[in-house]
């Protein structure tokens, strides 16, 4: 194993251990939150709503909740570790190492994407308590989850470099990302919207993510999954390139 691979794996291991060692802070909250979502929206409301697109309401909303948990945790992990490292100056130990900027970005994003994937699996596990969880198109499901978590891990790096205090991180996650997901056709079908609001909803990138994961899980989508996957993959490449440029220039890393 060459030096670059060793350095990359060492940083990835450190970042993974950082969230694995604190399961009550990293994994328990999404389990409890989604158990409440399933209880209220799936069991109580779902029994009155009935089926949507030929599946139960609970199965219809499950992919959206998976997306919500995956992007929230991947973004939070990257943004927090970068900002916390800046705040306490221990990120300098990474910056002064012989690691390349590309390896640094890859390590932070990979660990954050892994946390997002683990969170999505936990949410699916919670969903199994309430309903069956089909996997109609596993290749699409895995592809969308990997792209989405990588994308938001990359966005989290940008957020962590840009934030000047912890409130910035809370605002980005709670008041920007989550509302976009809630208005991303998680709890409803685009078909129930008037034409004008349906067109407005198509401007929300979360719609494409939710529909992509929904297609992978239950085989139902209102948007072509191939187009969605291609656009999201291209966006991810752009975001990772921005991460690399920011690290190379030392944006937010040096006083």
TORROMI-210880 format. One line per field, with one value per residue (C-alpha): residue number from 1; x, y, z. Coordinates in nm, 2 decimals, padded with zeros to 4 digits. Layout:
REM TORROMI-210880
resi: (NUM;...)
px: (X;...)
py: (Y;...)
pz: (Z;...)
END
This chain:
REM TORROMI-210880
resi: (1;2;3;4;5;6;7;8;9;10;11;12;13;14;15;16;17;18;19;20;21;22;23;24;25;26;27;28;29;30;31;32;33;34;35;36;37;38;39;40;41;42;43;44;45;46;47;48;49;50;51;52;53;54;55;56;57;58;59;60;61;62;63;64;65;66;67;68;69;70;71;72;73;74;75;76;77;78;79;80;81;82;83;84;85;86;87;88;89;90;91;92;93;94;95;96;97;98;99;100;101;102;103;104;105;106;107;108;109;110;111;112;113;114;115;116;117;118;119;120;121;122;123;124;125;126;127;128;129;130;131;132;133;134;135;136;137;138;139;140;141;142;143;144;145;146;147;148;149;150;151;152;153;154;155;156;157;158;159;160;161;162;163;164;165;166;167;168;169;170;171;172;173;174;175;176;177;178;179;180;181;182;183;184;185;186;187;188;189;190;191;192;193;194;195;196;197;198;199;200;201;202;203;204;205;206;207;208;209;210;211;212;213;214;215;216;217;218;219;220;221;222;223;224;225;226;227;228;229;230;231;232;233;234;235;236;237;238;239;240;241;242;243;244;245;246;247;248;249;250;251;252;253;254;255)
px: (00.00;00.15;00.17;-00.12;-00.36;-00.23;-00.29;-00.63;-00.75;-00.61;-00.81;-01.12;-01.08;-01.05;-01.37;-01.56;-01.46;-01.57;-01.93;-01.93;-01.81;-02.11;-02.41;-02.65;-02.57;-02.54;-02.77;-03.03;-03.19;-03.28;-03.42;-03.65;-03.75;-03.84;-04.03;-04.25;-04.28;-04.39;-04.63;-04.80;-04.78;-04.78;-05.01;-05.25;-05.28;-05.19;-05.49;-05.72;-05.53;-05.51;-05.28;-05.08;-04.95;-05.06;-04.86;-04.95;-04.90;-04.63;-04.43;-04.48;-04.33;-04.05;-03.81;-03.85;-03.76;-03.46;-03.34;-03.41;-03.20;-02.92;-02.86;-02.90;-02.65;-02.39;-02.41;-02.40;-02.10;-01.89;-01.98;-01.94;-01.60;-01.46;-01.59;-01.50;-01.15;-01.12;-01.27;-01.03;-00.73;-00.68;-00.75;-00.40;-00.26;-00.42;-00.32;00.04;00.06;00.19;-00.16;-00.27;-00.58;-00.76;-00.70;-00.82;-01.15;-01.20;-01.15;-01.39;-01.66;-01.62;-01.67;-01.97;-02.13;-02.08;-02.26;-02.55;-02.58;-02.57;-02.85;-03.06;-03.02;-03.13;-03.44;-03.52;-03.49;-03.73;-03.97;-03.96;-04.12;-04.43;-04.44;-04.27;-03.99;-03.96;-03.65;-03.78;-03.46;-03.16;-02.90;-03.09;-03.14;-02.77;-02.67;-02.89;-02.80;-02.43;-02.46;-02.69;-02.47;-02.15;-02.31;-02.42;-02.09;-01.93;-02.18;-02.11;-01.74;-01.83;-02.06;-01.80;-01.54;-01.79;-01.95;-01.82;-02.00;-02.22;-02.54;-02.45;-02.45;-02.79;-02.94;-02.82;-02.94;-03.26;-03.39;-03.26;-03.21;-03.50;-03.77;-03.65;-03.70;-04.04;-04.15;-03.98;-04.28;-04.20;-04.55;-04.75;-04.75;-04.68;-04.99;-05.22;-05.07;-05.21;-05.01;-04.85;-04.73;-04.61;-04.39;-04.26;-04.18;-03.97;-03.73;-03.66;-03.36;-03.49;-03.78;-03.54;-03.36;-03.68;-03.82;-03.49;-03.48;-03.86;-03.80;-03.53;-03.74;-04.10;-04.06;-04.26;-04.14;-04.28;-03.95;-03.71;-03.46;-03.18;-03.20;-03.22;-02.91;-02.71;-02.79;-02.71;-02.39;-02.28;-02.37;-02.17;-01.86;-01.89;-01.93;-01.63;-01.43;-01.52;-01.42;-01.08;-01.03;-01.13;-00.88;-00.61;-00.66;-00.69;-01.03;-01.16;-00.86;-00.60;-00.65)
py: (00.00;00.34;00.64;00.83;00.53;00.49;00.86;00.86;00.55;00.68;01.00;00.81;00.58;00.87;01.04;00.71;00.65;01.01;00.93;00.56;00.63;00.86;00.65;00.83;01.16;01.03;00.73;00.74;01.07;00.96;00.63;00.81;01.08;00.84;00.61;00.92;01.00;00.64;00.64;00.97;00.98;00.61;00.45;00.73;00.92;00.64;00.43;00.72;00.81;00.46;00.38;00.62;00.49;00.14;00.11;00.19;00.54;00.43;00.26;00.58;00.81;00.58;00.67;01.04;00.98;00.78;01.07;01.32;01.12;01.04;01.40;01.55;01.33;01.33;01.71;01.75;01.51;01.69;02.05;01.98;01.80;02.07;02.36;02.19;02.12;02.49;02.61;02.40;02.42;02.05;02.05;02.21;01.86;01.74;02.04;02.02;01.65;01.53;01.44;01.59;01.82;01.57;01.30;01.52;01.61;01.24;01.13;01.38;01.32;00.94;00.92;01.16;00.97;00.64;00.80;00.90;00.55;00.40;00.64;00.55;00.18;00.25;00.43;00.13;-00.09;00.13;00.11;-00.27;-00.25;-00.08;-00.22;-00.44;-00.26;-00.37;-00.31;-00.30;-00.17;-00.23;-00.08;00.25;00.25;00.20;00.44;00.72;00.67;00.68;00.99;01.18;01.11;01.20;01.52;01.64;01.53;01.76;02.04;01.99;02.05;02.38;02.47;02.38;02.61;02.89;02.89;03.14;02.99;02.69;02.88;02.88;02.50;02.48;02.73;02.55;02.21;02.29;02.59;02.52;02.14;02.00;02.24;02.16;01.79;01.83;02.02;01.76;01.53;01.32;01.31;01.37;01.29;01.56;01.46;01.60;01.95;02.21;02.24;02.57;02.43;02.11;02.31;02.51;02.19;02.07;02.35;02.18;01.94;01.73;01.62;01.43;01.27;01.15;01.02;00.84;00.66;00.59;00.43;00.21;00.10;00.07;00.11;00.43;00.76;01.08;01.18;00.98;00.82;00.81;01.19;01.25;01.03;01.19;01.55;01.46;01.29;01.59;01.82;01.60;01.62;02.00;02.02;01.80;02.01;02.32;02.14;02.07;02.43;02.56;02.33;02.41;02.79;02.74;02.91;02.92;02.71;02.98;03.31)
pz: (00.00;-00.10;00.12;-00.03;00.03;00.39;00.46;00.30;00.49;00.82;00.79;00.68;00.98;01.22;01.08;01.09;01.45;01.54;01.47;01.55;01.90;01.97;01.85;02.10;01.92;01.56;01.51;01.79;01.69;01.33;01.47;01.71;01.47;01.19;01.43;01.50;01.13;01.06;01.35;01.26;00.88;00.81;01.06;01.16;00.84;00.61;00.71;00.60;00.28;00.15;-00.15;-00.37;-00.71;-00.62;-00.29;00.07;00.19;00.43;00.15;-00.06;00.20;00.32;00.03;00.11;00.47;00.37;00.15;00.44;00.68;00.44;00.32;00.66;00.82;00.54;00.53;00.90;00.94;00.68;00.79;01.16;01.13;00.91;01.12;01.45;01.33;01.23;01.56;01.77;01.53;01.51;01.13;01.10;01.18;00.86;00.65;00.75;00.67;00.33;00.22;-00.11;-00.11;-00.33;-00.06;00.21;00.03;-00.06;00.30;00.45;00.19;00.19;00.57;00.56;00.27;00.47;00.77;00.54;00.40;00.75;00.85;00.55;00.64;01.00;00.87;00.64;00.95;01.14;00.84;00.85;01.19;01.03;00.68;00.42;00.23;-00.13;-00.34;-00.70;-00.87;-00.64;-00.89;-00.91;-00.53;-00.45;-00.73;-00.60;-00.24;-00.32;-00.54;-00.30;00.01;-00.17;-00.31;00.04;00.19;-00.06;00.02;00.39;00.33;00.17;00.45;00.71;00.54;00.50;00.85;01.10;01.40;01.49;01.42;01.05;01.04;01.21;00.97;00.67;00.78;00.96;00.76;00.41;00.35;00.55;00.41;00.06;00.13;00.29;-00.03;-00.24;-00.28;00.03;00.17;-00.15;-00.52;-00.77;-00.95;-00.68;-00.73;-00.97;-01.29;-01.18;-00.84;-01.00;-01.24;-00.94;-00.75;-01.04;-00.96;-00.63;-00.67;-00.38;-00.60;-00.83;-00.53;-00.37;-00.69;-00.77;-00.44;-00.47;-00.80;-00.66;-00.37;-00.50;-00.87;-00.88;-01.01;-01.17;-01.33;-01.56;-01.32;-01.58;-01.63;-01.26;-01.19;-01.47;-01.35;-00.98;-01.08;-01.28;-00.99;-00.75;-00.97;-00.98;-00.60;-00.53;-00.77;-00.57;-00.25;-00.41;-00.52;-00.18;00.00;-00.25;-00.19;00.18;00.19;00.55;00.66;00.72;00.91)
END
